Amino acid sequence: MKMAAATFSPEAMSITYVCGIDLGSQSCAGCILRLDKSVVVKSIAFANAREGWQLWEEKLGQLDAKPSQLLIGMEATSRYGRICIRS
């Protein structure tokens, strides 16, 4: 059963940054943009392992924003898609 994606107003949520993550079984890629689509962090590859995710968390931690001001989107594919749809 596929669910429709929720739509949120960035102003209502006071989003400052939008982060995109492409998940792979061995490696992932992520980038960070401002709402005006200017690039803050160009696409970087990192391992789909603890060390890789720690690198990604460091990039997020360097932003001048609280976690609630970050909108993070992931490609819902394979087993990750099934997990995301059910939650």
C-alpha positions in Angstrom: 0.0 0.0 0.0 1.6 3.2 -1.1 0.9 6.4 0.9 0.8 9.9 -0.5 3.7 12.1 0.6 2.8 14.8 3.1 3.3 18.4 2.1 4.5 20.9 4.6 5.0 24.6 4.3 8.7 25.5 4.9 7.6 28.7 6.5 5.3 26.9 9.0 8.1 24.5 9.9 10.8 27.2 9.8 13.0 25.0 7.7 16.5 26.5 7.0 18.2 23.6 5.1 17.1 20.8 2.8 19.3 17.7 2.8 19.0 14.9 0.3 20.4 11.4 0.8 20.7 8.6 -1.8 21.1 5.3 0.1 23.0 2.4 -1.3 23.9 -0.9 0.2 27.6 -0.1 0.4 27.8 3.7 0.1 25.5 6.7 0.3 25.6 10.2 -1.2 24.3 13.4 0.4 24.0 17.1 -0.3 22.7 20.1 1.6 20.9 23.1 0.1 19.4 26.3 1.4 15.8 27.0 0.6 16.8 29.3 -2.3 18.5 26.1 -3.8 22.0 27.5 -3.2 24.5 24.7 -2.4 25.9 24.5 1.1 27.5 21.0 0.9 28.1 19.6 -2.6 27.2 15.9 -3.1 29.6 13.8 -1.1 29.8 10.0 -0.9 30.1 8.2 2.4 30.1 4.6 3.5 26.8 3.1 4.6 28.5 2.2 7.9 28.9 3.8 11.3 32.0 5.8 10.1 30.2 7.1 7.1 27.1 8.2 9.0 29.4 9.9 11.6 30.9 12.0 8.7 27.4 12.9 7.6 26.4 13.9 11.1 29.5 16.1 11.3 28.4 18.0 8.2 24.9 18.5 9.6 26.3 19.6 12.9 28.3 22.4 11.2 25.1 24.1 10.0 23.8 27.1 11.9 20.5 25.4 12.5 18.7 23.3 15.1 17.7 19.8 14.0 14.1 20.9 13.7 15.2 23.3 11.0 16.5 20.6 8.7 14.3 18.8 6.2 15.9 15.5 5.2 14.7 13.5 2.3 15.8 10.0 1.3 15.1 8.0 -1.8 12.6 5.3 -0.7 13.9 2.2 -2.5 14.5 -1.4 -1.7 14.1 -2.3 2.0 14.4 1.4 3.0 11.3 2.2 1.0 9.3 -0.5 2.8 10.4 0.8 6.2 9.6 4.4 5.3 6.1 3.6 4.0 5.1 1.6 7.1 6.3 4.2 9.6 
